[in-house]
Amino acid sequence: MKLIKKISILFLCLFLFFPTLALAQDVETESKKVMNKILANAEQIKSAEKNVTAATQLLASLPEPKKKPRIAIYSIADKTGKVDEDGSRVLTQGATDMMITALKRSRQFKVLDRTRLGNFMNEQQLKKEDRLAKGEGPTLGKLSGADYIIEGAITEYQVDKKSGGFGLTIAGTGGTKQYAVASTALDIRLVDTTTGEVVWSTSLKDEIKGQKIGLESFSFMGNNIVEFETGKGKQEVINLVVRTIIEEAVFELAQTL
């Protein structure tokens, strides 16, 4: 009797389990179909655009060399001293990150990010003190050394009283046709890590013009709108100029080494 009871319980379990298993398999199959469909349409789903300028194509046109010099970057500073009415910096504080991106886009160098060296050293120290799980973490003594250090700063930025302190000059032609100009300059150099010698340097200044599309509104390169009365959109235009001159500087550097 006990055996029959056990068999009955077994059949009941199988009866309940197999439909659940089949259902789970169906759900898994359908989930895979949905995921594959999403991946197949990834380009239509993505909304972010590549952050590029007209100078980006210069970097893309460079042939990739077999041997690449190692370049370390610590900081590209803002030395204009320009501040907004609320006390914040007018110019982008992301110039260092833009430089790293431009160097990588050129495919001409091995780029060593030293901007947050303390983070790397912390990981190295944890490994050295044997605080990490066995087999995990960095290998000590393998941190890449630099052949050169790239240094520099944003040194100029055009400001005009007519812009309300926003750094975008309103100019005129014949006293009637107005346009806006945003400009900035970059001084940059390459230092040999063995000798300390500055082996290359350049100073670039660039500007972009905006067409008037409203009473106090100007359009830069089509999609970048600046409203002078409120300052809306000014930061995007400033960033565009800075990224452009950084990419042009990297292009010039790549042709020198």
C-alpha positions in Angstrom: 0.0 0.0 0.0 2.9 2.3 0.9 4.5 1.5 -2.5 1.3 2.4 -4.4 1.1 5.6 -2.4 4.7 6.5 -3.3 4.1 5.8 -7.0 0.9 7.9 -7.0 2.8 10.8 -5.4 5.6 10.4 -8.0 3.1 10.5 -10.9 1.4 13.5 -9.4 4.8 15.3 -9.2 5.6 14.4 -12.8 2.2 15.6 -13.9 2.6 18.9 -12.2 6.3 19.3 -13.1 6.4 18.6 -16.8 3.8 21.2 -17.9 5.7 23.8 -15.8 8.9 22.7 -17.4 7.4 22.9 -20.9 6.0 26.3 -20.1 9.4 27.5 -18.9 11.0 26.2 -22.1 8.4 28.1 -24.2 9.0 31.3 -22.3 12.8 30.9 -22.7 12.3 30.3 -26.5 10.1 33.3 -26.9 12.5 35.5 -24.8 15.4 34.5 -27.1 13.3 35.5 -30.1 12.5 38.8 -28.6 16.1 39.5 -27.7 17.3 38.5 -31.1 14.8 40.8 -32.7 15.9 43.7 -30.5 19.6 43.1 -31.4 18.7 42.9 -35.1 17.1 46.4 -34.8 19.7 47.9 -32.5 20.6 50.8 -34.9 16.9 51.8 -35.0 16.5 51.6 -31.3 19.6 53.6 -30.3 19.0 57.3 -29.8 22.6 58.5 -28.9 24.6 60.0 -31.7 28.4 60.0 -32.2 29.9 63.2 -30.8 32.0 64.3 -33.7 33.1 67.5 -35.4 34.3 68.4 -38.9 37.8 67.6 -37.8 37.0 64.0 -36.7 37.3 62.9 -40.3 40.9 64.1 -40.4 41.7 61.6 -37.6 39.8 58.9 -39.3 41.8 59.4 -42.5 45.2 58.7 -40.8 46.7 55.3 -41.6 47.3 53.2 -38.5 51.0 52.6 -37.8 52.4 49.3 -36.7 54.6 50.9 -34.0 52.9 53.5 -31.7 54.6 55.8 -29.2 53.2 55.7 -25.7 51.7 59.0 -24.6 50.5 59.8 -21.1 48.0 62.5 -20.4 47.4 64.1 -17.0 45.4 67.3 -17.6 44.4 69.9 -20.2 43.5 72.9 -18.0 41.3 75.9 -18.5 43.6 78.9 -17.9 41.3 81.6 -19.3 40.0 82.4 -15.9 36.5 83.0 -17.3 33.6 82.5 -15.0 29.9 82.8 -15.5 27.6 85.0 -13.5 26.8 82.2 -11.1 30.5 81.6 -10.4 30.8 78.5 -12.6 33.5 78.1 -15.3 32.4 79.2 -18.7 34.6 76.8 -20.6 34.2 73.1 -20.5 36.1 71.2 -17.8 36.1 68.1 -20.1 39.0 69.1 -22.3 41.2 66.3 -20.9 38.6 63.7 -21.7 38.2 65.2 -25.2 42.0 64.9 -25.7 42.0 61.2 -24.7 39.1 60.6 -27.1 40.9 62.4 -29.9 44.2 60.5 -29.3 42.3 57.2 -29.4 40.3 58.2 -32.5 43.6 58.9 -34.4 44.8 55.3 -33.7 48.4 56.7 -33.8 49.3 56.3 -30.2 49.2 54.1 -27.1 47.3 56.3 -24.8 48.0 56.1 -21.0 45.4 57.7 -18.9 47.0 59.4 -15.9 44.1 61.6 -15.0 43.1 59.5 -12.1 46.4 57.7 -11.4 45.4 57.3 -7.7 42.7 54.8 -8.6 45.2 52.6 -10.4 47.7 52.9 -7.6 44.9 51.9 -5.1 44.3 48.7 -7.0 48.0 48.0 -7.2 48.3 48.6 -3.4 45.4 46.2 -2.6 47.2 43.5 -4.7 50.5 44.3 -3.0 49.0 44.0 0.4 47.3 40.7 -0.6 43.8 42.0 0.1 42.3 40.7 -3.1 40.9 37.2 -3.9 43.5 34.8 -5.2 44.1 35.2 -8.9 42.2 38.5 -9.2 43.4 42.0 -9.6 46.3 43.6 -11.5 49.7 42.1 -12.2 52.3 44.1 -10.3 55.2 45.6 -12.2 53.3 45.8 -15.5 52.1 49.4 -15.5 53.1 50.9 -18.9 55.6 53.7 -19.0 55.2 56.7 -21.3 57.6 57.9 -24.0 55.9 61.3 -23.9 53.6 63.4 -21.8 51.1 65.6 -23.6 50.4 68.9 -21.7 48.5 72.1 -22.4 45.7 74.4 -21.7 42.8 76.4 -23.1 44.4 79.8 -23.1 42.0 82.2 -24.8 38.3 82.8 -25.0 36.6 85.6 -26.7 34.2 87.7 -24.6 32.2 90.7 -25.6 30.0 92.9 -23.5 27.2 92.7 -26.2 26.9 89.0 -25.4 26.0 89.6 -21.8 29.1 87.9 -20.6 28.4 84.7 -22.4 31.6 84.9 -24.5 29.9 84.9 -27.9 30.5 88.0 -29.8 27.8 89.6 -31.9 29.3 91.1 -35.1 27.6 92.9 -38.0 28.0 93.4 -41.7 26.9 96.8 -43.1 25.1 97.5 -39.9 22.2 95.3 -40.8 23.1 91.6 -41.2 24.1 90.1 -37.9 26.0 86.9 -37.1 27.6 85.5 -34.0 31.1 84.2 -33.5 32.4 81.8 -30.8 36.1 81.3 -30.6 38.8 79.9 -28.3 42.5 78.9 -28.4 44.5 75.9 -27.2 48.2 75.8 -26.4 49.6 72.2 -26.3 53.0 70.6 -26.2 54.7 67.2 -26.1 57.4 66.5 -23.5 60.0 63.7 -23.8 59.8 61.7 -20.5 63.6 60.8 -20.6 65.0 64.3 -21.2 62.2 66.6 -20.2 62.6 68.4 -23.6 59.6 69.9 -25.3 59.8 68.1 -28.6 56.7 69.6 -30.2 54.2 72.4 -29.5 51.5 74.3 -31.2 48.9 77.0 -30.5 45.6 76.8 -32.3 42.7 79.2 -32.4 39.4 78.5 -34.0 36.0 80.1 -34.4 32.7 79.2 -35.7 30.0 81.6 -37.0 26.3 81.4 -36.2 23.6 82.7 -38.5 20.8 84.9 -37.0 17.5 83.0 -36.9 15.6 85.1 -34.4 15.8 88.4 -32.5 18.5 87.1 -30.1 18.9 83.6 -31.5 21.8 82.3 -33.6 22.3 78.9 -35.3 25.8 77.3 -35.2 26.4 74.5 -37.7 22.7 73.9 -38.2 21.7 72.2 -35.0 23.3 74.3 -32.2 21.1 77.1 -31.2 22.2 79.9 -28.9 19.8 82.4 -27.3 21.9 85.4 -26.3 19.3 86.8 -24.0 19.2 83.7 -21.8 22.5 82.1 -22.7 20.7 78.9 -23.6 22.8 76.6 -25.8 26.1 78.5 -25.3 27.9 75.7 -23.5 27.2 73.2 -26.4 28.7 75.7 -28.9 31.7 76.3 -26.7 32.3 72.6 -26.3 32.1 72.2 -30.1 34.9 74.7 -30.7 37.1 73.2 -28.0 36.6 69.6 -29.3 37.4 70.8 -32.9 40.7 72.5 -32.0 41.8 69.5 -29.9 41.1 67.1 -32.8 43.0 69.4 -35.2 45.9 69.6 -32.7 46.1 65.8 -32.5 46.0 65.6 -36.3 48.9 68.0 -36.4 50.8 66.0 -33.8 50.3 62.7 -35.6 51.9 64.1 -38.7 54.9 65.3 -36.7 55.9 62.1 -34.9 
